[in-house]
Amino acid sequence: MITRRNALAGGAAAMLGAPAHARGKGAQGPVRPDWASLADHFRSPDWFRDAKLGLWSHWGPQCVPEFGDWYGRLMYVQGHPTYEHHLRTYGHPSQFGFMEFIPRWRADKWQPEALVAKYKAAGARYIVSMANHHDNLDMFDSTHHPWNTTRLGPKRDIVGTWGRAVRAAGLRFGVSNHGAHAWHWWQTAYGYDAEGPMKGLRYDAFRLRKADGKGKWWAGFDPQLLYTGPSMVVPDGMGSMKELAAWHEANDGKWLENVPANNPGFAPHWLARQKDLVEKYRPDLVYMDNFRLPLERFGLEAAAHYYNQSIAMHGVVDVVLTAKTLTSEQRRAATDDVERGFVADIRPEPWQTCTCLGSWHYDRPLYERKGYKTAKQVIQRLLDIVSKNGNLLLSVPQRGDGSIDDEEEKILDGMARWMAVNAEAIHGSRPWRRYGEGPMQIGEGMFNEDKAVFSAADIRFTANGGKLYAAVMDWPTAPVTIASLAGMAVERVTLLGQGALAFRQTADGLNATLPPPPTGAFVPVLRIEGSGIA
């Protein structure tokens, strides 16, 4: 089955109308739609380098069933646990397709201002709203796509509402665009059961057209505009679930970034929606869920348009565009995002890791088995990332109704308590001469975060305001020795939140003994001062 992790290892089309402005050259300005021109004009803005932590509302109708990530695609894969859950709970996907979740997504317990205040207390300095997912529903007042949340579902401008709340709190605002993959991601919805009593019966996307909506909640809306059209339809005659799964894996299950040959209107339509998004909401950050940039020249046009818009407003590029698996040259043109992963050492260019407390979409079974990252694990990851010149973008999964659960509340409260004491080691900081020391040395790559198990022997460094900060990644029960400070003129050591700390210097480094942790405390930080240290 398609995953970004797997991608790292390796019918008649619905022709969407292409708006005229999407076929043009893009926004006026000096930035051209090529990597060299993007690199000539981009510089990571100071606000992003200072922020260090963003929180993310990765939220949409796929959160309604509360059964984890990629529900929309996997509910159409016979034999998958998501399919089996859907069959038991909602019925067969030929009759209850994904689109039926949209009117059930009412967001009636969503309190954006309260969430923003909680996220800010937890240390977030930018907050990102998902603008659309691979399910192809626009969560904003979309000019070019009728399947949007101002007309259906919550009947609210989700992006605009987040944006107003975030900016009123004095934070930076971002959006994420995952829609470039919708065309191949949705092809399972055109499939069928390979076995059982419904064998061969095609799912809802294959048969539904605009005329079928007469008298229904979706009257006047064409399901083919949501499901993107049958660009890569599984042929008839698959005789087993195994055979069908193998076909999907080899065809629509690849992580494809190209313009679909059988659906030439898809890419210009995507570009029109992306331009509309940034023109209306003027986000400080755009997260692209893509390897490099999506859809060949259309992705480059989107990037140039975004940068030119920023230049028109600020005189320079004061925004951040993220993409994944960028080459070293491309990292000068956009910000590399390392999904659920780490980098091995300090990078010269600011970068970002995106991860989640749990599954990307709300996952009640994960909540029930208490499978989230803890506050301590989040802070440990944040410190490792910041020590290497990165930022952390952390998703806090929301239920379909917009609320967060009690476990997430506890995690955010734990982060807030840590930040209240230690934020000076994070916000506005820069990497020191080395990122840290200790046995936990993490390799470069996406999807390797589970390999990170930190101990009191692991130290991570940041520098801020002429002071060095040394985070001990687990609260030590024995004296701490920081070998990197051997021979340096340390004058003062302070344990943040508690005060001055006795220390001594030996040939092995700086030695200090920390007191026992206060109740609930974790990951102590030492502020180290002395001539020439930072």
C-alpha positions in Angstrom: 0.0 0.0 0.0 1.1 3.5 -0.8 3.2 5.3 1.9 5.8 7.9 1.7 8.1 5.4 3.5 7.6 2.9 0.7 8.2 5.6 -1.9 11.6 6.2 -0.4 12.4 2.6 -1.1 10.8 2.8 -4.5 -9.9 4.1 -17.9 -11.6 7.3 -19.2 -10.2 10.3 -17.4 -12.2 13.1 -15.8 -10.8 16.2 -17.4 -11.1 19.0 -14.8 -11.4 22.5 -16.3 -8.3 24.6 -16.0 -8.9 28.2 -15.0 -7.4 30.6 -17.4 -5.1 32.3 -14.8 -3.6 28.9 -13.9 -2.4 28.5 -17.5 -0.4 31.7 -17.4 3.1 32.5 -16.2 2.1 33.1 -12.5 2.4 36.1 -10.3 4.3 39.1 -11.5 7.7 39.5 -9.9 11.4 38.7 -10.2 11.2 35.0 -9.3 11.0 32.6 -12.2 9.6 29.1 -11.9 12.9 27.3 -11.8 15.1 26.1 -9.0 17.9 28.5 -9.7 15.7 31.5 -9.5 14.0 30.3 -6.4 17.4 29.9 -4.8 18.5 33.3 -5.9 15.7 34.9 -4.0 15.1 32.7 -1.0 16.6 33.2 2.5 15.2 31.5 5.5 13.5 34.3 7.4 14.6 35.2 10.9 11.1 34.6 12.3 11.2 31.0 11.3 14.7 30.5 12.6 13.6 32.0 15.9 10.3 30.2 16.2 11.7 26.6 16.5 8.3 25.0 17.3 5.1 24.9 15.3 1.9 23.0 16.0 -0.3 21.7 13.3 -4.0 21.1 12.8 -3.9 18.0 10.5 -7.7 17.7 10.6 -10.5 16.9 8.2 -13.3 14.6 7.4 -11.0 11.6 7.7 -11.0 12.2 11.4 -14.7 11.5 11.7 -14.4 7.7 11.9 -11.5 8.1 14.4 -9.7 5.2 12.9 -6.3 6.6 12.0 -4.5 7.8 8.9 -5.5 7.6 5.3 -9.0 6.3 6.1 -10.3 7.6 2.8 -8.0 5.5 0.7 -7.8 2.4 2.9 -11.5 2.0 3.4 -11.6 0.9 -0.3 -8.9 -1.8 0.1 -10.6 -5.1 0.8 -8.8 -7.0 3.6 -7.2 -4.0 5.1 -8.2 -3.3 8.8 -9.7 0.0 7.8 -11.9 -1.6 5.2 -13.1 -4.2 7.7 -13.8 -1.4 10.3 -15.7 0.5 7.6 -17.8 -2.5 6.6 -18.7 -3.3 10.2 -19.4 0.3 11.2 -20.8 2.1 8.1 -21.5 -0.5 5.5 -20.1 -1.5 2.1 -18.1 1.3 0.3 -20.2 0.9 -2.8 -23.1 2.3 -0.7 -21.4 4.4 2.0 -18.4 6.0 0.3 -15.9 8.5 1.7 -18.0 11.5 0.6 -20.7 10.5 3.1 -18.3 11.5 5.9 -18.3 15.1 4.8 -21.8 16.1 6.1 -20.9 14.2 9.3 -17.9 16.5 9.8 -19.6 19.3 11.7 -16.7 20.6 13.8 -19.2 21.5 16.5 -16.7 21.3 19.4 -13.9 23.2 17.7 -12.6 26.1 19.8 -9.8 27.6 17.8 -9.0 30.5 20.1 -8.7 28.3 23.1 -6.6 25.8 21.2 -4.3 28.6 19.9 -3.8 29.8 23.5 -2.9 26.3 24.7 -0.5 25.7 21.7 1.2 29.1 22.4 1.7 28.2 26.0 3.2 24.8 24.9 5.9 26.8 23.0 4.4 27.1 19.5 5.4 30.2 17.6 3.7 29.2 14.4 0.5 27.2 13.8 -0.4 25.4 10.6 -3.8 24.6 9.3 -4.3 21.9 6.8 -5.8 23.4 3.6 -6.6 20.1 1.9 -5.5 16.5 2.2 -5.2 13.7 -0.4 -9.0 13.4 0.0 -9.3 16.6 -2.1 -11.7 18.6 0.0 -10.6 22.2 0.3 -10.9 23.5 3.8 -11.1 27.2 2.8 -13.3 29.5 0.7 -12.1 28.0 -2.6 -12.9 29.9 -5.7 -12.0 27.0 -8.1 -13.2 23.9 -6.2 -16.9 23.5 -5.2 -16.0 20.7 -2.8 -15.0 23.0 0.1 -15.9 23.5 3.7 -17.7 26.8 3.2 -20.3 24.9 1.2 -20.3 21.4 2.7 -19.5 19.8 6.0 -18.9 22.4 8.7 -19.9 25.1 6.3 -17.1 27.2 7.7 -13.8 28.6 6.4 -11.5 26.4 8.4 -8.3 28.0 7.1 -9.6 31.5 7.5 -10.8 30.9 11.0 -7.5 29.4 12.2 -5.6 32.3 10.5 -7.6 35.0 12.4 -7.1 33.2 15.7 -3.4 32.6 15.2 -2.6 36.1 14.1 -4.7 37.6 16.9 -2.4 35.7 19.3 0.7 37.2 17.7 1.9 34.0 16.1 2.8 33.2 12.5 0.3 31.3 10.4 0.9 28.4 7.9 -1.1 26.1 5.6 -0.4 22.6 4.3 -1.3 21.4 0.9 -1.5 17.7 0.3 -3.8 17.8 -2.7 -1.3 17.1 -5.5 -1.5 13.4 -4.7 -5.3 13.1 -4.8 -5.4 11.9 -8.4 -3.6 8.6 -7.8 -4.4 8.3 -4.0 -8.2 8.1 -4.8 -8.0 5.4 -7.4 -8.9 2.7 -4.8 -12.3 4.3 -4.6 -12.9 3.3 -8.3 -12.1 -0.4 -7.4 -14.1 -3.3 -6.1 -14.1 -6.3 -3.8 -12.1 -9.2 -5.3 -13.8 -11.8 -3.0 -17.0 -12.3 -1.1 -20.7 -11.6 -1.7 -20.0 -8.2 -3.3 -17.3 -9.5 -5.6 -16.9 -7.3 -8.7 -19.2 -4.5 -7.5 -17.5 -1.2 -8.1 -17.3 1.3 -5.3 -19.1 4.7 -5.2 -16.5 6.8 -7.1 -16.8 4.6 -10.1 -20.5 5.1 -10.6 -21.6 8.4 -9.1 -22.1 11.5 -11.3 -23.5 14.9 -10.7 -27.0 13.8 -11.8 -27.1 11.2 -9.1 -27.2 13.8 -6.4 -30.8 15.0 -7.2 -32.7 15.2 -3.9 -29.6 14.3 -1.8 -27.3 16.4 0.4 -24.8 16.7 -2.4 -27.3 17.9 -5.0 -25.5 20.1 -7.6 -22.0 18.7 -6.7 -20.1 16.3 -9.0 -18.5 13.4 -7.1 -15.9 13.1 -9.9 -14.5 16.5 -8.9 -13.9 15.2 -5.4 -12.6 11.8 -6.4 -10.6 13.3 -9.3 -11.8 11.0 -12.0 -10.8 7.4 -13.1 -7.2 8.1 -14.1 -5.8 4.6 -13.2 -8.6 2.2 -12.7 -8.0 -1.4 -11.6 -9.1 -3.8 -14.4 -11.9 -6.2 -14.0 -11.2 -9.8 -13.1 -8.9 -9.7 -10.0 -9.5 -13.0 -8.3 -8.2 -12.4 -4.8 -7.5 -9.7 -2.2 -3.8 -10.4 -2.5 -3.9 -9.9 -6.3 -5.9 -6.7 -6.0 -3.5 -5.3 -3.3 -0.5 -6.1 -5.5 -2.1 -4.3 -8.4 -2.7 -1.2 -6.3 0.8 -1.3 -4.9 2.4 -1.5 -8.4 0.2 1.3 -9.9 -1.7 3.9 -7.9 0.1 2.9 -4.7 3.3 4.6 -5.8 4.2 8.1 -4.4 3.8 9.9 -7.7 4.7 13.5 -8.3 4.2 13.7 -12.0 1.4 15.3 -14.0 -1.2 12.5 -14.7 -1.1 11.6 -18.3 -4.7 10.5 -18.4 -6.0 13.6 -16.5 -4.3 16.7 -18.0 -6.7 19.1 -16.3 -5.7 18.0 -12.8 -2.4 19.9 -12.5 -3.6 23.3 -13.7 -6.6 23.0 -11.5 -4.4 22.2 -8.5 -2.3 25.2 -9.3 -5.3 27.5 -9.5 -6.4 26.4 -6.0 -2.9 26.8 -4.6 -2.6 30.3 -5.9 -6.1 31.1 -4.6 -5.1 29.8 -1.2 -2.0 32.0 -0.8 -3.6 35.1 -2.3 -6.6 34.9 0.1 -4.8 34.0 3.3 -1.2 35.2 2.8 0.3 32.4 4.9 3.8 32.8 6.4 4.5 29.1 5.6 3.3 26.7 3.0 3.9 23.0 3.7 4.0 20.9 0.5 3.5 17.2 1.1 5.7 16.3 -1.7 9.1 14.9 -2.7 10.8 17.9 -4.3 7.9 20.0 -5.7 4.7 18.6 -7.1 3.4 18.1 -10.6 6.5 19.2 -12.5 6.4 22.8 -13.8 3.1 23.5 -11.9 4.8 23.0 -8.6 7.6 25.4 -9.6 5.0 27.9 -10.8 3.3 27.7 -7.4 6.6 28.3 -5.6 7.5 31.3 -7.7 4.0 32.7 -7.3 4.3 32.4 -3.5 7.7 34.0 -3.4 6.7 36.8 -5.7 3.7 37.6 -3.6 5.9 37.9 -0.5 8.3 40.2 -2.4 5.4 42.4 -3.4 4.3 42.6 0.2 7.6 42.8 2.1 10.3 43.6 -0.5 12.0 40.3 0.1 10.9 36.6 0.5 9.8 36.6 4.1 7.9 33.2 3.8 8.8 29.6 4.1 8.0 26.9 1.6 8.7 23.3 2.7 9.1 20.2 0.6 10.8 16.8 1.2 13.9 14.9 0.0 15.4 18.1 -1.4 18.9 17.9 -2.8 21.6 20.1 -1.2 21.2 22.6 -4.0 17.4 22.7 -3.7 17.8 23.4 0.1 18.9 26.9 -0.9 15.6 27.4 -2.7 13.1 26.0 -0.2 13.1 24.4 3.3 13.7 20.7 3.6 11.1 18.8 5.7 12.2 15.5 7.2 9.0 13.6 7.9 9.1 11.7 11.2 12.9 11.8 11.1 16.1 13.3 12.2 19.3 14.6 10.6 22.8 13.4 11.7 24.5 16.8 12.3 24.1 20.5 12.1 22.9 21.6 8.7 24.0 24.9 7.3 20.4 25.7 6.1 17.4 25.8 8.5 15.2 22.7 8.1 12.1 21.2 9.6 10.9 17.9 11.0 7.2 17.2 10.9 5.7 14.5 13.2 2.6 13.8 15.2 1.7 12.8 18.7 0.1 9.7 17.2 -1.4 9.0 13.8 -1.8 11.9 11.3 -5.6 11.5 11.5 -7.3 11.0 14.8 -6.9 7.4 15.9 -9.1 6.3 18.8 -7.6 2.8 19.2 -4.2 4.5 19.6 -5.6 6.8 22.2 -7.1 3.9 24.1 -3.9 2.0 24.3 -2.0 5.2 25.3 0.2 5.1 22.3 1.0 8.8 22.0 4.4 10.4 22.3 4.9 11.8 25.8 5.7 15.4 26.6 9.2 14.3 27.5 9.7 12.6 24.2 8.4 15.6 22.3 10.9 17.9 24.1 13.8 15.5 23.6 13.0 15.5 19.9 12.7 19.2 19.8 16.1 19.7 21.5 17.8 17.3 19.1 16.3 19.1 16.1 17.0 22.6 17.3 20.6 21.7 18.2 21.0 20.9 14.5 19.5 24.1 13.1 16.0 22.7 12.6 12.4 23.3 13.6 9.8 20.9 14.8 6.2 20.9 13.3 4.1 18.8 15.6 0.6 17.6 14.8 -1.9 17.4 17.6 -4.7 15.2 16.3 -8.2 16.5 16.6 -11.4 14.5 16.7 -13.9 15.0 14.0 -15.8 17.4 16.2 -12.7 19.6 16.5 -11.8 18.8 20.1 -8.6 17.2 21.5 -8.6 14.4 24.0 -7.5 14.3 27.7 -4.2 12.6 26.9 -3.3 15.4 24.4 -4.3 18.0 27.0 -1.8 16.4 29.4 1.0 16.3 26.9 0.5 20.0 26.0 0.3 20.9 29.7 3.6 19.1 30.2 5.2 20.9 27.3 3.9 24.2 28.7 5.4 23.6 32.1 8.8 22.8 30.5 8.7 25.8 28.3 7.8 28.1 31.2 11.2 27.2 32.7 13.4 26.5 29.7 12.1 28.4 26.7 15.2 30.6 26.6 17.2 27.6 25.4 14.7 27.2 22.4 13.2 30.4 21.1 15.6 32.7 19.3 18.5 30.2 19.8 21.0 29.1 17.2 23.2 26.0 17.0 26.5 25.9 18.9 29.9 24.7 17.6 28.6 21.1 17.8 25.1 19.8 18.3 25.8 17.6 21.3 27.5 14.6 22.7 26.6 11.2 24.1 25.8 7.7 22.8 22.5 8.5 20.9 23.7 9.5 17.5 20.9 9.4 15.0 21.3 8.6 11.3 20.0 10.8 8.6 16.6 10.1 7.2 12.8 10.2 7.2 10.8 7.8 9.3 13.6 7.0 11.8 12.3 8.8 14.8 11.5 5.5 16.7 15.2 4.8 16.8 15.8 7.8 19.1 16.1 6.6 22.7 17.8 9.3 24.8 19.5 8.9 28.2 21.2 11.1 30.8 24.4 10.6 28.9 23.1 12.5 25.9 23.6 16.3 25.9 22.2 18.7 23.3 23.5 22.3 22.9 22.0 25.6 21.8 23.3 29.2 22.0 21.3 32.3 22.7 22.2 35.8 23.8 25.9 35.0 24.3 25.0 32.0 26.6 25.4 28.3 26.0 22.6 25.9 26.9 23.2 22.3 27.6 20.1 20.1 27.8 20.6 16.8 29.6 18.2 14.5 27.7 17.0 12.6 30.8 17.2 13.7 34.4 20.5 12.3 35.8 20.8 10.4 39.0 24.7 10.6 38.9 27.1 13.5 38.3 27.1 14.9 34.8 30.3 15.4 32.7 30.1 17.6 29.6 33.2 16.6 27.7 32.7 19.4 25.1 33.5 22.0 27.7 37.0 20.6 28.7 39.5 23.5 28.8 36.9 26.2 28.5 36.6 29.2 30.9 33.3 28.5 32.5 32.3 31.1 35.0 28.8 30.3 36.0 26.4 27.3 35.6 22.7 27.7 36.3 20.0 25.0 36.4 17.1 26.7 34.7 14.2 27.0 37.1 16.3 26.3 40.2 19.3 28.6 40.3 23.1 28.5 40.5 24.8 25.1 40.4 28.1 24.1 41.9 30.5 22.8 39.3 34.1 21.9 38.7 36.3 21.6 35.6 38.6 18.7 35.0 40.6 17.3 32.1 37.4 15.3 31.2 35.1 18.4 31.0 32.6 20.3 33.1 31.3 18.3 36.1 28.1 19.0 37.9 25.7 17.2 40.2 22.0 18.1 39.7 19.4 17.9 42.5 16.5 15.4 42.2 13.9 16.5 39.8 10.8 18.4 41.0 7.6 16.4 40.6 6.8 15.9 36.9 10.0 17.6 35.7 12.1 16.2 32.9 15.0 17.1 30.6 16.9 19.7 32.7 18.7 22.5 31.0 22.0 24.2 32.2 22.8 27.8 31.3 26.5 28.0 31.0 28.3 31.4 31.0 31.9 32.3 30.5 34.2 34.3 28.2 34.2 33.1 24.7 32.0 30.0 25.3 29.1 31.1 23.2 
